[in-house]
Structures are given as structure tokens and as C-alpha cells.
Amino acid sequence: MRLGLDAGQDTISIAVELNIRGVPIAGEGLVQNGVRATLAPLNKHGLEPCQVGAFGYNPLADKNCNGQLSQIIPLAKEAGCRHIAIGPGNYHPSGFGHYDTRNFQENAIDLYAQSLRPMVELAQKHDVVLTIEAYLKGVVCSADTFKRLHAMIGSDHLRCNIDPSSLYAGLHDFLNPMPLVTRTIADLAQHVGLVHLKEVAVEEGFHLKMSLAPIGSGHTDWAELLACVDPHLPEDSWVIIEHCASPGEASKSVDIITRAAAQAGTVFV
């Protein structure tokens, strides 16, 4: 396995300090600044791009987004990063922040596939992968909906990120997530793109409040998750720790995940 880290604006310095090999780069930055300028701070420290972020790709709300993604795809190839992470499809322009009830109508996935198909064909031409961030509020909101989309498009240059915490649908998923985790990994075994690691936990209170939390503060069995996904992880993929809010949180998260990998019988290279 290869380990990457996303810790906001301090990602590069924290990755260097913690001896993490991979850091994400933004697709928008590639288009605006070019490959050389985007990679310069990574090259300076011997880092590699683990993912090109294009999470704003949302053709159901932005009819012009195919134009930008068509620019990102060849630049990702030039930058040496095969995985371009895109959104799940959402009629709401926020992409991930809100939802629209039309996301769950039967024809939503057909319309998303119609827009996405030429982008996957372009990705195949440049030998890169579009990997969807499945999300509970989006059109691609489960392993099953991704597999429906994949069947419509019919290319392994379309994959799905493994991030079960984005799919927790109720209290029992938060308190006992491993059945959903293992089921999701098994269902996506032939379609794994990247692995995103973040924690979602329930806060105490009269009403349920579920939100991002530091790794280790929830109920995810990280060793079991890594053991389950390891046999299905493509060689070009990355396991990426996300949403670290501080250097201290990043350091603790890396320690937890590194120990979990050892318990799972695997190592990060």
C-alpha cells in the first residue's frame, strides 16, 4: 500500500515531517498554473501526487463542467497521477454540502452517465482513471448505484473510492460501522479506485448530530478495513488520510493507521 495525506494548506510540510509519500493536487490548479508549477513544491521534497481533485465535477448542476474536466484529464497524465477524484452527481450546485430530492429519482443516474461517458472515454485515451466519491446525498450514493453507473458506461477507467464513512445512513452505521464497511468493500472489489480514510462520529446530545471527527474517535476498526481492502487495491492506488485539522491530528492519525496496517498484515511503501 502507498500512503497519502490531506491536511489542508499545510499538507506538504506535514507530509514531509511525517515521512508521507503522497499528497493530493487540485485539478483546477493544474489548469490555471500548469504541471511544472503545480509539481514544483512536491518535487522539492520528493513527494508524489496521490490524487488529482476534481470534486467540483457536477454535470447535473453545471452544464459546462465537462469542459474543465477535459482539460484536467491530459494534465493529470502529464503530472504522473492516474487517479482523478470526482463528485457523485448532485442537482444541488454545492456538490457535497447539500442535496436535492431529484438526486434519488430513477433517471438521475442515466443523466449523470450521459454526461460522464465522453469524459471516461477521454480518460481511457490518456490512461488515467476517474474515481467517484460515492456520497450518501448524491446520485452515486452506494456500491449498488455505482455498479449501475459502471454497467452503463462499461469501462474500468471509471472506478469508485472506498470511503464507507461517506455512506453511513443511520445511528447503527455510526455505532457499528464494520458490517457496512465490509459489505461496501466486497461489493466494490472489482472497482476500487482510491481509499479515503476519515472518521465520522456521533456527538452526545438529545438529537443526533453526526459529523467529521478525528480518526480514532469513532468506531471504525481500521485494521479490519485495511485487511479487507488490501487484496482488491490496484497497484497504482493510494490510501489517503483525509481532513486532518492540525499537525497534531495528522500525526496521531498516521500513527493509528500505520499500526492498523501492521495488524492487518500489510505495510505502507
C-alpha positions as CSV (number, residue, x, y, z in Angstrom):
1,M,0.0,0.0,0.0
2,R,1.0,3.6,-0.6
3,L,0.0,6.2,2.0
4,G,-1.1,9.7,1.2
5,L,-2.2,12.6,3.4
6,D,-4.6,15.6,3.0
7,A,-4.2,18.1,5.9
8,G,-5.3,21.3,4.3
9,Q,-3.0,24.2,3.4
10,D,-0.2,22.6,5.5
11,T,-0.3,19.2,3.8
12,I,3.1,19.4,2.2
13,S,5.0,20.4,5.3
14,I,3.2,17.9,7.5
15,A,3.7,15.1,4.9
16,V,7.4,15.9,4.9
17,E,7.6,15.9,8.7
18,L,5.7,12.6,9.0
19,N,7.5,10.9,6.0
20,I,4.3,10.5,4.0
21,R,5.0,9.9,0.3
22,G,1.8,11.1,-1.4
23,V,-0.2,14.4,-1.3
24,P,-3.2,15.5,-3.4
25,I,-3.1,18.2,-6.0
26,A,-6.1,20.2,-7.3
27,G,-7.3,19.8,-10.9
28,E,-8.2,23.5,-11.0
29,G,-4.6,24.4,-10.1
30,L,-3.2,22.2,-12.9
31,V,-5.3,24.1,-15.4
32,Q,-4.5,27.5,-14.0
33,N,-0.8,27.0,-13.2
34,G,0.4,24.2,-15.4
35,V,2.0,20.9,-14.4
36,R,5.5,22.2,-13.7
37,A,4.4,24.9,-11.3
38,T,1.9,22.6,-9.6
39,L,4.5,19.9,-9.0
40,A,7.4,22.1,-8.1
41,P,6.7,22.2,-4.3
42,L,6.2,18.4,-4.3
43,N,9.4,17.7,-6.3
44,K,11.3,19.9,-3.9
45,H,10.5,17.5,-1.1
46,G,10.5,14.2,-3.0
47,L,6.7,13.9,-2.8
48,E,4.3,12.4,-5.4
49,P,0.7,13.4,-6.3
50,C,-1.6,10.7,-5.0
51,Q,-4.8,12.2,-6.4
52,V,-6.0,15.0,-8.7
53,G,-9.0,16.5,-7.0
54,A,-11.9,17.4,-9.4
55,F,-14.7,17.1,-6.8
56,G,-16.5,20.1,-8.4
57,Y,-17.3,17.9,-11.4
58,N,-21.1,18.0,-11.2
59,P,-22.8,18.0,-14.7
60,L,-26.3,17.8,-13.2
61,A,-25.9,21.4,-11.8
62,D,-23.1,22.7,-14.1
63,K,-23.5,22.1,-17.8
64,N,-20.0,23.5,-18.5
65,C,-18.0,21.3,-16.1
66,N,-17.1,18.7,-18.8
67,G,-15.0,21.5,-20.4
68,Q,-12.8,21.9,-17.3
69,L,-12.5,18.1,-16.7
70,S,-11.5,17.6,-20.3
71,Q,-8.6,20.0,-19.6
72,I,-7.7,18.2,-16.3
73,I,-7.5,14.7,-17.8
74,P,-4.4,15.1,-20.0
75,L,-2.7,17.3,-17.4
76,A,-3.1,14.5,-14.8
77,K,-1.4,12.1,-17.2
78,E,1.4,14.6,-17.6
79,A,1.7,15.1,-13.9
80,G,2.1,11.3,-13.4
81,C,-1.1,10.9,-11.4
82,R,-3.6,8.3,-12.7
83,H,-6.5,9.0,-10.3
84,I,-8.8,11.9,-10.8
85,A,-11.4,12.1,-8.0
86,I,-14.8,13.4,-9.0
87,G,-18.1,14.0,-7.3
88,P,-21.1,11.7,-7.1
89,G,-23.5,13.8,-9.1
90,N,-25.9,16.3,-7.4
91,Y,-28.6,18.5,-8.7
92,H,-27.6,20.9,-5.9
93,P,-24.7,23.1,-7.0
94,S,-22.9,22.6,-3.7
95,G,-21.8,19.2,-4.8
96,F,-21.3,17.7,-1.3
97,G,-22.7,20.3,1.1
98,H,-26.4,19.9,0.4
99,Y,-28.8,17.6,-1.6
100,D,-31.7,17.8,-4.0
101,T,-34.5,15.2,-3.9
102,R,-34.1,14.8,-7.7
103,N,-30.8,13.0,-6.9
104,F,-32.8,10.0,-6.0
105,Q,-35.2,9.8,-9.0
106,E,-34.7,6.9,-11.3
107,N,-33.5,8.9,-14.3
108,A,-30.8,10.9,-12.3
109,I,-28.2,8.2,-12.8
110,D,-29.0,7.9,-16.5
111,L,-28.4,11.7,-17.0
112,Y,-25.2,11.6,-15.0
113,A,-24.0,8.7,-17.1
114,Q,-24.8,10.6,-20.3
115,S,-22.6,13.5,-19.3
116,L,-19.8,11.3,-17.8
117,R,-19.5,8.8,-20.7
118,P,-17.3,11.1,-23.0
119,M,-15.1,12.0,-20.0
120,V,-14.4,8.3,-19.3
121,E,-13.6,7.8,-23.0
122,L,-11.1,10.7,-22.8
123,A,-9.7,9.2,-19.5
124,Q,-9.2,5.9,-21.3
125,K,-7.4,7.6,-24.2
126,H,-4.9,9.2,-21.7
127,D,-4.7,6.1,-19.5
128,V,-6.0,7.8,-16.3
129,V,-8.9,6.8,-14.1
130,L,-11.9,8.8,-13.0
131,T,-12.7,7.6,-9.5
132,I,-16.1,8.7,-8.0
133,E,-16.5,9.8,-4.4
134,A,-19.8,8.0,-3.6
135,Y,-21.7,10.0,-1.1
136,L,-25.0,9.5,0.8
137,K,-26.6,12.7,-0.5
138,G,-25.5,12.2,-4.2
139,V,-26.7,10.3,-7.2
140,V,-24.0,7.7,-6.6
141,C,-24.9,7.0,-3.0
142,S,-23.9,3.4,-2.6
143,A,-22.0,0.5,-4.0
144,D,-25.1,-0.6,-5.9
145,T,-25.7,2.8,-7.6
146,F,-22.0,2.9,-8.6
147,K,-22.3,-0.5,-10.2
148,R,-25.4,0.6,-12.1
149,L,-23.4,3.6,-13.4
150,H,-20.4,1.4,-14.3
151,A,-22.6,-1.0,-16.2
152,M,-24.0,1.9,-18.3
153,I,-20.5,3.2,-19.2
154,G,-18.7,-0.1,-19.4
155,S,-15.1,1.0,-18.7
156,D,-12.6,0.2,-16.0
157,H,-11.3,3.7,-16.3
158,L,-14.3,4.5,-14.1
159,R,-13.8,3.4,-10.5
160,C,-15.2,4.2,-7.1
161,N,-13.4,5.4,-4.0
162,I,-13.6,3.2,-0.9
163,D,-14.8,5.6,1.8
164,P,-17.6,3.9,3.7
165,S,-17.9,6.7,6.2
166,S,-19.5,8.8,3.4
167,L,-22.3,6.2,3.2
168,Y,-23.3,5.9,6.9
169,A,-27.0,6.2,6.8
170,G,-28.2,5.9,10.4
171,L,-27.2,5.6,14.0
172,H,-26.3,1.9,13.8
173,D,-23.9,2.5,10.9
174,F,-22.1,5.0,13.1
175,L,-22.0,2.9,16.2
176,N,-21.4,-0.4,14.5
177,P,-19.9,0.5,11.0
178,M,-18.0,-2.6,10.2
179,P,-20.9,-4.6,8.6
180,L,-21.4,-1.7,6.1
181,V,-17.6,-1.3,5.7
182,T,-17.0,-4.9,4.8
183,R,-20.1,-5.1,2.6
184,T,-19.2,-2.0,0.7
185,I,-15.6,-3.2,0.1
186,A,-16.9,-6.6,-1.1
187,D,-19.4,-5.0,-3.4
188,L,-16.8,-2.7,-5.0
189,A,-14.0,-5.3,-5.0
190,Q,-13.6,-5.1,-8.8
191,H,-13.9,-1.3,-9.0
192,V,-11.6,0.1,-6.3
193,G,-10.1,3.5,-7.2
194,L,-8.6,5.2,-4.1
195,V,-9.1,4.5,-0.4
196,H,-10.1,7.6,1.6
197,L,-9.8,7.3,5.4
198,K,-11.8,9.7,7.6
199,E,-13.9,9.3,10.7
200,V,-17.5,10.3,11.3
201,A,-18.8,10.1,14.8
202,V,-21.9,10.8,16.8
203,E,-21.8,13.7,19.3
204,E,-23.7,13.5,22.6
205,G,-27.0,15.3,22.8
206,F,-30.8,14.9,22.8
207,H,-30.9,14.9,18.9
208,L,-28.4,13.1,16.8
209,K,-25.5,15.1,15.4
210,M,-23.1,13.2,13.2
211,S,-20.1,14.9,11.8
212,L,-16.4,14.6,10.9
213,A,-14.2,13.7,13.8
214,P,-10.5,12.8,14.3
215,I,-9.5,9.2,13.3
216,G,-9.7,7.1,16.4
217,S,-12.7,8.9,18.0
218,G,-15.3,6.7,16.2
219,H,-16.0,3.0,16.0
220,T,-14.2,2.1,12.7
221,D,-11.9,-0.9,13.0
222,W,-9.1,0.4,10.8
223,A,-7.1,-2.9,10.8
224,E,-10.2,-4.8,9.6
225,L,-10.9,-2.2,6.9
226,L,-7.3,-2.3,5.6
227,A,-7.2,-6.1,5.7
228,C,-10.5,-6.3,3.7
229,V,-9.4,-3.8,1.0
230,D,-5.8,-4.9,0.6
231,P,-6.5,-7.8,-1.8
232,H,-8.5,-5.6,-4.1
233,L,-6.3,-2.5,-4.1
234,P,-4.8,-1.7,-7.5
235,E,-1.0,-1.3,-7.5
236,D,-1.4,2.3,-8.7
237,S,-3.8,3.2,-5.9
238,W,-3.2,5.1,-2.7
239,V,-4.7,5.0,0.8
240,I,-5.2,8.7,1.7
241,I,-5.9,10.0,5.2
242,E,-8.2,13.0,4.8
243,H,-9.5,16.1,6.7
244,C,-6.8,16.4,9.3
245,A,-7.4,19.7,11.0
246,S,-4.0,20.2,12.6
247,P,-0.4,18.8,12.6
248,G,-1.2,17.0,15.9
249,E,-4.3,15.4,14.5
250,A,-2.4,14.3,11.3
251,S,0.4,12.8,13.4
252,K,-2.0,10.8,15.6
253,S,-4.0,9.7,12.5
254,V,-0.9,8.5,10.7
255,D,0.2,6.6,13.8
256,I,-3.2,4.9,14.2
257,I,-3.4,3.9,10.5
258,T,0.2,2.7,10.4
259,R,-0.3,0.5,13.4
260,A,-3.6,-0.7,11.9
261,A,-1.8,-1.7,8.7
262,A,0.7,-3.8,10.7
263,Q,-2.2,-5.5,12.5
264,A,-3.7,-6.2,9.1
265,G,-0.5,-7.9,7.9
266,T,0.4,-5.2,5.4
267,V,2.8,-2.2,5.2
268,F,3.0,1.1,3.5
269,V,5.7,1.5,1.0
